[in-house]
Structure formats: structure tokens, C-alpha cells
Amino acid sequence: MADNSREVRKSMVSWLRILQSDKAAGLDFGLYLLERTFILSKETLETVAHWLEVAASGEQVTVASVVCPDYATREEEGHRVYDFSQLGGKVGLVASAALREHGQLFREGQKRAWGWNLHHVLAMADQEANAANCARVKLDLEAFVARMRNSQARLLKGLPTGMNAIAPFLTEINGAEWEKAAGLGEEWLRTASDEYASVPNGDTARAVKTVIQHRVSFYERWAGRRLTTDEVRSMALTQAAEYVRVGAYLAKVLTNPFIFGADAPCMAPFVRAGAGPTVPVLYLERADY
């Protein structure tokens, strides 16, 4: 344990040194990230360091999260998980985590007087308002959409006073670009499906296998039944492609984005694949939902 702790401390020191190039906020921001249990590495913090330079220059920067509709949850093995039995209109499981982190970042910036031109975007994944999900929660499309809008209104009310934030539907930030991003997701899915079959130990296959390892229960709760191995693999690949699409879209439509992930950490590689090498993407450590 001691050796492991020593290695962790050494890693933390090296990570914080990366961020200290911004003398005004780098160390403070690094400590904030460590305190908030984001999953960190040297590689991910290099993109954060560049983002900090942009923020310190006075340019507009954006911290963004995508949140899920307020699906019903249940207690399972000591934590809350979605069971998808119904849809509410409050701040849901993932949205609550995003609300907490965006609020804390705002308060930290106020306390430390960073002075950034920082905008917050907490976008609802409204593409989930489809026929299958409506049937799952026994609502028509109009009611499903109305409940998501109620959730976003409540989310905004929960943010600190004075915070520069919006809570739009994801696809409404820029509808044309959302449609264009569909092609990127579809292209990734074709390529990844081929790579999964032909290069089983490649980066893509390993990332998808990690999703499968962590998300079988999630997919079966979503489907409402037991799934075959092939069905789980197909769902993992399809969902990964959607995250690639989201990453590419946010990188395109937001100004100097930094993506905070409050959902399943195993999906982070796919957001990064879409967003590209210059956009910081950090996920919170948390139990799979």
C-alpha cells in the first residue's frame, strides 16, 4: 500500500507540474481536479494545460456536460442505477452529478478570482426521445419531450446565482451540425465493427470490450430483458458511435470546449475520439449507473 501511495503521489506531482504553466490558475485548477475525483493522466492533462492557457488569455471558454433524461432509478449493490421504468421531470441521476461539478467549478473560480470568460453548457441528450424509449417509459413523444424540458428548467434553477450557464437540448445547439455529425458516428461504427472483428487486441476492440465488461447490466435494464453476447456487443458499438458523434459535435459547435463527463467513465475514449486531440475530456470516477 505504501509503495502504491508513493507512486500515486509522484504521479500527482507530475500532473500538477503540467498545469503550472498557467501561473495564475494552473496549480489551483489541478488541485481542484484532484479533489473532485476526476480520472486523470499525463495525457489528458496536457490538453487541459492548453485549455488553461486559452482561458487565461481572456478568450471565451466553455465547460460542457451532456446529461440524461430523468429515468427512474433503483438501489442496486449500494448505489443508484437506472431501471428505465418511467421518466420524471426532475434533475436526474447523471444530471445531478453534472450540476454539482459545474456549480463547484463556478464557486472555485469565484473564490480564486480566476477571471475567466467561462460559459457552462449542461445539455440534455434529447436524441433519446425516440419511439423505443417512449414505449419503454409508456409516454408519447410530446410528453417525453415536455418532461425533459422540465428537467432542464429545474437544472438551471439549481445552479449558483451569477453563473453564465445554459441548459439546452443537445440537438438544438446547432441542428445542422448535429445532423452532419451523424455521418462521423456512422463512419466510426463501420470502421470499429471491422476492427473489432479483425484486430481483437487493438485499441478500439479493447475499449469496446471494457464497455461490455462494465455495461451488461445497464444494457439489460435498458432492454428490459436478458441479452445475448452478440446483442450486448452490438449495443456497445452503437452506443460508442453515438458518443463519438457527441464529442465531434461539441468540439464543432462550442467555443474552446472542455467536456466534463458525469456518466459512465468507460465511454470517455469515444468522446475523445470524436472531439479530437486538442479538446480536454475528463470523466468523474463513479459507479456505473
Residue, then its C-alpha position, 0 to 999 in steps of 0.5 A: m500500500a505504501d509503495n502504491s501511495r508513493e507512486v500515486r503521489k509522484s504521479m500527482v506531482s507530475w500532473l500538477r507540474i503540467l498545469q503550472s504553466d498557467k501561473a495564475a490558475g494552473l496549480d489551483f485548477g489541478l488541485y481542484l481536479l484532484e479533489r473532485t475525483f476526476i480520472l486523470s493522466k499525463e495525457t489528458l492533462e496536457t490538453v487541459a494545460h492548453w485549455l488553461e492557457v486559452a482561458a487565461s488569455g481572456e478568450q471565451v471558454t466553455v465547460a460542457s456536460v451532456v446529461c440524461p433524461d430523468y429515468a427512474t432509478r433503483e438501489e442496486e449493490g449500494h448505489r443508484v442505477y437506472d431501471f428505465s421504468q418511467l421518466g420524471g421531470k426532475v434533475g436526474l441521476v447523471a444530471s445531478a452529478a453534472l450540476r454539482e461539478h459545474g456549480q463547484l467549478f463556478r464557486e472555485g473560480q469565484k473564490r480564486a478570482w480566476g477571471w475567466n470568460l467561462h460559459h457552462v453548457l449542461a445539455m440534455a441528450d434529447q436524441e433519446a426521445n425516440a419511439a423505443n424509449c417512449a414505449r419503454v417509459k409508456l409516454d408519447l413523444e410530446a410528453f417525453v419531450a415536455r418532461m425533459r424540458n422540465s428537467q432542464a428548467r429545474l437544472l438551471k434553477g439549481l445552479p449558483t446565482g451569477m453563473n453564465a450557464i445554459a441548459p439546452f437540448l443537445t440537438e438544438i445547439n446547432g441542428a445542422e451540425w448535429e445532423k452532419a455529425a451523424g455521418l462521423g458516428e456512422e463512419w466510426l461504427r463501420t470502421a470499429s465493427d471491422e476492427y473489432a472483428s479483425v484486430p481483437n487486441g487493438d485499441t478500439a476492440r479493447a475499449v469496446k470490450t471494457v464497455i461490455q465488461h462494465r455495461v451488461s447490466f445497464y444494457e439489460r435494464w435498458a432492454g428490459r430483458r436478458l441479452t445475448t453476447d452478440e446483442v450486448r456487443s452490438m449495443a456497445l458499438t452503437q452506443a460508442a458511435e453515438y458518443v463519438r458523434v457527441g464529442a465531434y459535435l461539441a468540439k464543432v459547435l462550442t467555443n474552446p470546449f472542455i467536456f466534463g463527463a458525469d456518466a459512465p467513465c468507460m465511454a470517455p475514449f469515444v468522446r475523445a475520439g470524436a472531439g479530437p486531440t486538442v479538446p480536454v475530456l475528463y470523466l468523474e470516477r463513479a459507479d456505473y449507473 
